[in-house]
Amino acid sequence: MRESLGIAGSGTIACGLAASAAQYGDVVMWVRSEDSARRAEASLEKAFNRLEEEIDPSRVRLVTDPSELASSGRTFVVEAIAEDADAKAAILGTLDGVLAKDAVLATTTSSLSVSGLAEASGRPGRFVGFHVFNPVPAMPLVEIVAGPQTSEDTRVRAHALVHVLGKTPVDVPDLPGFVVNRLLFPYLFSAVRLLEETGLDPNEVDQCMKLGAGHPLGPLALLDLVGLDVAVAIGESIGTDVPERVRTLIAEGALGRKSGQGFHWYDPALSRSSTSVYRSLRPRSDTS
């Protein structure tokens, strides 16, 4: 059975997944408003640019009415909105009300209980965690998370879809952070604490891990890519201590790449030397 993919959401993960899937078939994305649709179009363009082959953008259709997911025959619909349990539960309830009874519902949550979301979905037997990684077009792993009532047919269908997308599925337990984030975020936050203790420049820390450990991206740059606000949510969900430096940056509006600055700067219009964010990252210069 070849699934017809639907996606609920308009953010980076939703658009990255849509672009990846558009290589293999048409995709319908449900977004909440025309404004969301315009933002999604810009994100989709960036995601398409990450692909090796040129894809017809018309393969991804944006809709603002969730019933169009059903009328277009979507058999596998992935919720991909922000990490907010109440918001996800509301979206999943809406989807359950419009989709065919044999359609699978999935969530891209990286930190919330899949079992809890399965109950909220109204169809726990046809519900599964489908944790993709950012940037979706480039990352080959999908963590598949079954709830206690997830049917074997649903798990098999999830695996089959992952293979169609050219990625690798791995079954993981429904524990906070699953496998990757459970192991990754204590490491990322330890890099922040090292920064605080030593006064090293973020570039120096990242270079050490890239050149010394063979990592494609340093820990501080990776936090910026994830988004510092998202990183805090994940850290809290897995019970690891979040360094105060991360919360300080968030309070100052420095969320990482999406805001133009985090531990690194991505917007040349922002002045490093004139911001308290920069001063807080360089304790050595403060005391010299």
N, C-alpha and C positions, 0 to 999 in steps of 0.2 A: 504494500500500500504506500503510495507516494503522498505525503502530507501536503495540504494547502496551508501555508503559514499565515497567521495573523499575529499582530503585535499591538499591545496596548501601551502607549507611552510615546514620548517625543524627545527624550533626552539622548545623551551620548551613547548609552548602552543600547537603547531601542534602535537608534539610527544605525549604529554599527552592526547590530544583528540583522537589520533589514537589508543593509548593503551587502553583507555576506550572503544572505539567502537569495538575493536578487540575481546572483550568479547562476542559480539553478532553477529559478522559477519566479512567478509573480508573488508579491507580498502585499497585504493590506494592513495599513497602520491606522489604528484609531487614536486620534489626538483630541484634546478637550476643546480646542477653540481654533479659530482662524489664526490668531496670534501664534499659538503653539505650532500650527501647520507651517507658518512662515519660518519659525526658528528651526523646525525639523528639516525643512528644505535645505537650509544652510548647512546643518549638521550632516545631512545625507551627502551633500556635495563633497564635504571633507572626507567622509567615510569612503565614498566611491573612489576618491583620489588615492586611497591607500591600497586599492586592489591592483593587481598586475594587469588584468584585462579591462577593457572599456566596457561598461555596462550601460544599457539603456535605462535612464532614470525613470522612465514610465513604467518599469517593472514594479516600482513601489508606488502604491496608490494611497494617498492620505484621505481619511474620512473623519468626520466629526460626529457621526451617528453610529453607535456600537452595533446596531442591528445590521449594518452593512457587513460586519464580519460574518454573520450568519447567512445573509442573502448571497454573499459571494462564495459560500461553501467552504469556509475555513474549518479545517479538521483539527488543527493544533494551534492554540493561541497562547502566546507568551506575554504575561504581564511584566513590564519593564519600567516601572515608575520609581520614584525616590524611596529610600529605606524608611518608610513610615508604616507601621503595622496597621493602623486604622485606615489610612488611605488605601493601602493594598487590599485590605478586607472589603472596602467599599467597591473598589474596581472589580474585584473577583466576583462579588455578589451580582454586580451588573452584568458581567460576562456570562455567569451561570444562567441568568434569566433570558439571554438571547441566543446562546449557542445551541446547536444540536446536542442531544443527550450523549451521543457517542464521541463528541469532540473532547480532546484532551486540553486541560488548562495547565499552565506551567508558570513558574515565577523565576525571575533572575535574582532573587534576593541573595545577598552575600553575607547576611548576618542574622536574619530573623529565622524563627522556627518554621520549618516547612510543614511540620505536623499541624501547627496552629493555623497557618495559612490554608492548609488543606481543608480543615474544618470550616473556615470562613468561606471557602470556595463553593460550598454546597455540593460538591462532587468529589469527595476525598479519594474514591477509587480511581478516578481519572484525573488525578492531580500529581504533579511532580516538580521538584526543584530542578532548574535548568540554569545553573550558574555559569555564565560566560564571563570572559575577562576582557578588560579594556587595554588596548584598542581591539575590539572584537574581530575586525578583518585580519589582524596579524596574529592573534593568540589562538593556538591550536587546541587548548583544553576546554572541555565543558564538564563541570562536576554535576553528576546526576544524583539527586537526593530523593529517595522514596520515603513517603510517610508510612505509618503503620497500616493504612488501608489502601495504599497504592497497589493497583493490580499489576500482575506480571505483564499483561498485555500493554499497559501504559508504559511501564519501564522499557519494554522492548521497542515500543514505538518511539520513545524518546531517544534511545540509542540509535535507531535507524535514521532519525532525523539528523542527529549529530553527524553521522557518517555521510549523509547526503551533503551536509554543509562543508564537508572536507575537514572535519575536526575529530578529535579523539574524546570519547566519553569515558569517564571513570565513575563507578558507583562509590559514593562516600556516605558516611553516617550523618544523620541529622543532629549534629553537635554544633554548638556556637562556633562559627567560623569555618565549619566543615574541615577540610584538610589544609588547603593553601593558606587561607587567611589566618587559621589557627596557628600555623607555624611562622607565617610571614610577618605579622604585625608586631609581635614582641621584638623581632629583629629590627624592624623599621624604627620603632620607638627607642630602642637601645642606641641607634645612631643619633637620635635627637639628644638623648642624655649625654652621649659622648661629646656632642657639639657644645652643650652647656658646660661640661666639666673642663674642656680643654681650650675653648675659644677658637677651634679650627674653623676655617671658612667652609661653608657647605660644599663648595667645589672640591676642596681637598678631601673631605670625607668621601664624596661620591667617586672621585678619581681612585682613591685607595681600593674601594670595593670593585670598581670596574676593572682596574688593571691588575689587582692582586688576587681577586676571587673569580674573575672572568664573568662578572655579572654584566648584562647588557645595559643596565641602568642602575645608577647609584641609589641608595636607600632614601635620600632626601628628595631627589628628583622623582622617585617613584611615589613618595607621599604626595608630592605636588600633582602628579598625574592622576592619582586616585581622587584627590580633593581632600583637604585637611578636615573639612567638616564630615565627610564620609568616613575618613580614617578614624575620627573620634567615635563615631557611631559603631564602627566595627570593633574598635578597641574595647569600648564599654561592653559590647555584647559578648566578647570572649573573656572578659574579666581581667584584662591586662591594664596596667597603669598607663595613663596617658600623660606624657610630660606637659608641664605647665607652658612650656614654650609653644607647643602646638595650639593650645587654647588662646594664648596671647595673640598669635598670628591671626587666628580666626576672628577674635574680637576687633582686630584692626582691619578686617576685610581682606586679609591675604589668605585666600583659600587654595592657592596653587595655580595651575595653568589656567583654569577657567576664569580666574579673576585678574590674571596678568602678573601676579606675584605670589610667592609663598616662601619657601626656602631659597628659591631662585627667582629671577626676574624674567618675564616673558613679554612684557610690553615695554618697548623702548621709550615710550612717552613718560614712564614712571621714573622718578629720580631716586636712585638708591641712597645717596648721601643725605637727602633731606627728609627721609622717612624714619620714624621711630622703629619701624620693622627692621630696617637695615642696621640701625644702631644696636638693637637687641640681639642681633645675630653675631655681632662682632665684639664680644666682651673684652678682647685683648686691646682693641683700639680705644675702648672706653677708659681703660686703666693705664694706658701708656702715657 
